[in-house]
Amino acid sequence: MKKDIHPNNYRTVIFHDNSSGERFLVGSTIQAEKTEKWTDGKEYPITFVDVSSASHPFYTGQEKVMDIAGRVERFKARASKATSRTKKA
């Protein structure tokens, strides 16, 4: 690392993914109030995140399919009503 380019509070932090339970040891400036031991036996600040690369669908390859058929049908119904109104006028 280059010297004197990082903020003074730059340190190693544990990020715990609440969704998958995975933990990552990463350099960060994030504020953390709790500390926990890592596998090397040292104490590090820990912060909890809801989504990380261990749980995000883009990285895991597990897509969440949303029900769009109902949305498309409702849109088509609204569009047909709108065109019928313009033809009457």
Secondary structure, DSSP 8 states (H G I E B T S, - for coil): --TT-S-TT-EEEEEEETTT--EEEEEE----SEEEE-TTS-EEEEEEES--TTT-HHHH--------HHHHHHHHHHHHHHHHHHHH-
